[in-house]
Amino acid sequence: MTARDIAIAGCGPAGLAAALLLHRGGHRIEIFERFDTPRPIGSGLMLQPTGLAVLDRLGLAETILARGARIDRLLGKTAGGHRTVLDVHYSALRKANAFGIGIHRAALFGTLYDAVLAAGIPIRTGRTISGSRFVGERRQLEFDDGERGQEFDLLVDALGTRTPLAPPTGRMLDYGALWASLTLPRETDFQPHALEQRYHRASRMVGVLPIGSAPSTGEPQVAFFWSLRADQFAAWQASGLQAWKREVLDLWPACAPLLDQIVDPDQLVFARYAHRTLRAPAEPGLIHIGDAWHSASPQLGQGANMALLDAWALARGLRDAPDIPAALARTVDQRRRHVGTYQALTALFTPVYQSDSRILPLVRDRLVGPLSQVWPATWIQAAMVAGLIGDPLTPLGLN
């Protein structure tokens, strides 16, 4: 396809990856970002073999591996560690590159952002896109100050769950999570290559995810998270840190050295989650990618990985199709099955780990947990966590 003028709304992983891939495809790219200085939001996340396959094609995988922490296992136990209810080993996939990477959002953002700057891709900061309109065969940007911008051949919406460029859909989930990035103590029982969690039913959960070393100190860090109902957040704030810390320690005493680092409630960021999937992710001159197309709870750790796959599919679609409508149709076609599969799986499993149900965690602890230690459940669990159910890489030429 001939070179096109493409606007990308949003400077998160989806937008930055799309900008790099489309720029390398010969297109003229501009990124629009609402913040005066682009920055990441949040603590840690998991990169899976799917997302790493895209980062490898971008030439950024080695940097990511160096900045993050290799994850070989997901281990979940009931309070006090008495019963194992989740034990996923990537080695069950029997592939050399089967592992995850725990990484701080700032490290992933910095890697992609530095690559965008090095490529000379312009970023228009302080520009909040409020909408767009299709003019002729081009897409015109509309900003929150009432100004209308230039026209582009294509607008890529990477603005996330609350994008103003898509119609409202889906629902907010009852449970969110408190997140903090903390220093891993030198003397610790936490495993350096495992995401570990403790549960009380499905209403309380605490987790620790290694995310690599802090750039300033070189000390290993972890993302610490605590499951919390959104309607209980105000009560949590009012009750104070000490009451909350006692609740965490009742569930997992080993967290004491981590909790000692939290002296101010502002060290914890409360994240809300939504489950939503656009029925029409592509419109004339406009495509939604990442959370702007599909968002869910982080239970299966697929958010950033799905966004990276979307960006790759879009670049591939524009490369292979004769025009933009055909390119967008091809992009959606390459991703729809995988997106649908993981949206369904996440909707299925989220209540098992975050809900007020008493029946689901009982079944999880007494039946599903023991059965999951037996083949082929070991392989199915590993493939699901790795993002490989439905074989998303082969259609994208990423194997």
Secondary structure, 3 states (H helix, E strand, C coil): CCCCEEEEECCCHHHHHHHHHHHHCCCEEEEECCCCCCCCCCCEEEECHHHHHHHHHCCCHHHHHHHCEEECEEEEEEHHHCCEEEEEEHHHHCCCCCCEEEEEHHHHHHHHHHHHHHCCCCEECCCCEEEEEEECCEEEEEECCCCEEEEECEEEECCCCCCCCCCCCCEECCEEEEEEEEECCCCCCCCCCEEEEEEECCCEEEEEEEEEECCCCCCEEEEEEEEEEHHHHHHHHHHCHHHHHHHHHHHCHHHHHHHCCCCCHHHCEEECCEEEECCCCEECCEEECHHHCEECCHHHCCHHHHHHHHHHHHHHHHHHCCCHHHHHHHHHHHHHHHHHHHHHHHHHHHHHHCCCCCHHHHHHHHHHHHHCCCCCHHHHHHHHHHCCCCCCCHHHCCC
